[in-house]
Amino acid sequence: MPRDFFIALVTALLLFSFQATASVAADFSGHSTPSFLELIYIDAAAGEAAGGHSAVKLGRSVYHYQFHEDGLLVLARQNWEDFRYYYNDLSNRTLEIVSIPLSDSEVDIVRQSFLDQYLTQMLDLGVRTRLQDELSFYEQLQSGTVRVTIPGLGLFDRQSRYGSGTVKRLKSEILQRLPEGGLEARLAEVNRLIGQQLHFIDKAVEDDHPRARIDSGHHLRELAALREGLLILVEDKGLDPQALIRPSQNRVAINKDLAIILEEFRLEIVQAISELLQFPHCDRGTALLVQIARVLAIESSLQGGELVTLAPWRQQPGDKKSDDAVREEDLLQFFHREAQLFSERGLETFIRSAPSIRSISYSMLEKLRGNLLLAERAVNDPASGFSPPPQCGVPCLPGTVELRPANRKKGYGLMVDRVRSELADHQRQLEKLYSYSLFNKNCSTELIRSINKSFVLRERAARALGGYLEPGSGLSFVPFGLHDAALKSFNVDDVEELPSYRLRHLARLVEKEGDTIWFRESNTLSSTLYSPWKEDGYFLFFTDDKVASRPVLGLINLVYGLLQTAAGVVMAPFDFGDRFGRALDGVIFSLPELFFFNIRKGSFQIIDDEGNGSFLPKMDMGGP
């Protein structure tokens, strides 16, 4: 989500808070949403979702439990449109929604209960993150050198010679705005604060003072970022050329109107930098770095006559190779066309933005142009694939600096042991609270348990829902079993089915072209709706829309998978077992079809009609 620096960073956070508040407010509004608790059954799919998945929809928000790699079952909260798009379209799964009428106050009670559980869980997981950060920090202190990673510092060429002249104009404008003292005086003050903070931590550890546990190095990191920003100004450092985005096929010339807008925006950023330096607090360093980088990028645009923006990524593309990189040429062309469109729209939005939201629209423009550059590179070199690195709300390529505190190894060693012990205790507590069990604590049992918990008393829950369902009773621990149990146990007003993406479009094709298209669309080789990809395994026939013929088609799929498995054994020395693994998936998920059960549906990397455009490949949402 877009943010800008200092003003923009705060503005975007406020905007995000406003949007989140608006979403919650819409959920709580009886005028905008009917008073229903809606249970969602998502049918089975290959992988971890062989038993289906369960969720609850309250207004425009969806809550569902997801199994994570660390073994925890975590409550997720999502926007309904995003949830439906991922499961119903990209994952190609049919949704069945059971609507249970409740009063406005009862819906509010359930919604607040889920929200409380979600926030409590986030706090618990946040404690683990803090302890992990503390452990890393004190381990570094114990080694005698703290390597501080600073977002935004990687945007600059810190190896360039002193006084390169790139920030001369900016420095002059800043000095005119500072009421007293120059940049050197502020740099000296920040160096003093860094030394003071290191001494404080060192002394607190030596005295075993509880304040030694404050901030886990956050203050040091921000002070170090502030110092680096001041050094860039004092020593006149420039941008790293790799930090600038210049898509070669979609160059934007700076005309008179755009030049005026960029110059106005540059002056706004200069003013923001000056305000940051009025009182160099320790929480402004990262903001200062990115604001300086943006001024330099705008300067480069104005001087060169062509728009350049900053890289929006957390790491340079190619720092980590992804096995999920898209290499199919048709998909790459699609990504490129869509990236072009989005980039053009992003520029139009920036040009038309009011000054109050200009920083936010500029952040979005940086992201869109970054994606455009990656798509362009992938089209030119399909072998490299399209795999965007993680993005930030604002440009945040990191750099590192080293700090050297007094080396009290014994004291820091004791602190490392203490934090490690606390982290282990907290992890055990998390496992106790959020552990996963196939039969007793899964996405279905916890969903019903959470609903029941909302009403506190069993009688109250039964009165509101029209019946009571014990978590895990009968087959309700399985998503399809929960769906059936809900239909029998609760006061159901309506059941709505949302067919999967393929089934929806298959019905349209049949209506348009007739039943003659069945064979063409029934198999993965000739289908115009589906393009095979390795995550779905090898199979020939779709069986989700066939019941009577499912065992026969499943047998064909099984034989096809076995043949591919044999081929995979031969190819293993050359493709490192990739074909064999894909073929084995095909065999495994063909077996249920022999007994009339369908699990595998096939999934989609992109959806390009009905207004559903996916710029990125299919994502992993961490659950079933």
PEZI-V233358 format. One record per pair of residues at least 24 apart in sequence whose ideal C-beta (glycine too) atoms are under 6 Angstrom apart, sorted by the first residue. I is the first residue (numbers start at 0). J is the second residue. If there is no record, write none. Layout:
i	j
I	J
I	J
//
This chain:
i	j
0	392
1	359
1	362
1	363
1	392
2	392
2	393
3	358
3	362
4	286
4	289
4	290
5	271
5	275
5	286
6	271
7	358
8	286
11	359
25	59
26	58
26	60
26	110
29	103
32	58
34	101
34	103
34	106
35	98
35	100
36	99
36	101
36	109
37	96
37	98
38	97
38	485
39	94
39	96
40	95
40	478
40	482
41	86
41	92
41	94
42	92
42	93
43	598
44	90
44	92
44	600
45	588
45	598
45	599
47	623
48	623
49	598
50	477
50	478
51	478
51	479
52	442
52	478
52	623
53	442
53	443
53	446
53	478
53	481
55	446
57	110
62	113
64	442
64	445
65	621
65	622
66	435
66	622
67	621
71	433
72	433
72	435
74	116
74	117
74	120
76	117
85	620
87	497
88	500
88	606
88	611
89	603
89	617
90	602
91	499
91	500
91	501
91	600
91	601
91	602
91	603
92	499
93	498
93	499
94	497
95	496
96	495
97	485
97	491
97	494
98	492
98	493
99	464
99	489
100	492
101	463
105	463
108	453
109	453
112	453
126	425
127	425
130	421
130	422
130	425
132	215
133	215
133	418
134	418
134	419
134	422
136	215
136	216
137	411
137	414
137	415
137	418
138	415
140	404
140	411
141	408
141	411
141	412
141	415
143	406
144	401
144	403
145	402
146	399
146	401
147	220
147	223
147	400
148	397
148	399
149	224
149	398
150	285
150	395
150	397
151	285
151	288
151	289
151	395
152	227
152	288
152	398
153	396
153	397
153	398
154	242
154	292
154	394
154	396
155	231
155	236
155	239
156	237
156	239
157	236
159	236
159	237
161	234
162	235
163	235
163	237
165	237
166	235
169	294
170	232
172	269
173	273
176	273
182	229
182	232
182	233
185	229
185	279
186	229
186	233
189	225
189	226
189	279
192	222
193	222
197	404
201	404
201	405
204	410
204	414
205	407
205	410
218	281
221	281
221	282
221	284
222	281
223	400
224	284
224	285
224	288
225	279
225	284
228	284
228	287
228	288
231	291
238	295
242	309
242	310
243	307
244	308
244	310
244	368
244	369
244	372
245	307
246	371
246	372
246	375
248	375
249	339
250	305
251	306
253	300
253	304
261	297
264	357
265	294
265	297
268	293
268	294
289	393
289	394
308	365
308	368
309	365
309	394
310	369
310	396
311	365
311	366
311	369
311	390
311	394
312	388
312	390
313	389
313	391
313	395
314	388
316	373
316	388
321	386
324	384
324	386
325	384
325	385
325	616
326	381
326	384
328	381
331	377
331	378
331	381
331	385
334	374
334	385
335	374
335	378
337	614
338	370
338	371
338	374
341	367
342	367
342	368
342	371
362	393
366	390
438	476
439	471
443	476
443	478
443	481
444	470
444	471
444	476
464	489
465	489
465	490
501	528
504	528
529	601
533	581
535	601
535	602
536	581
536	584
536	585
537	563
537	581
537	582
537	585
538	585
542	592
542	597
543	597
543	600
549	592
549	595
550	593
553	589
553	592
553	593
556	589
557	589
560	585
560	586
560	589
//
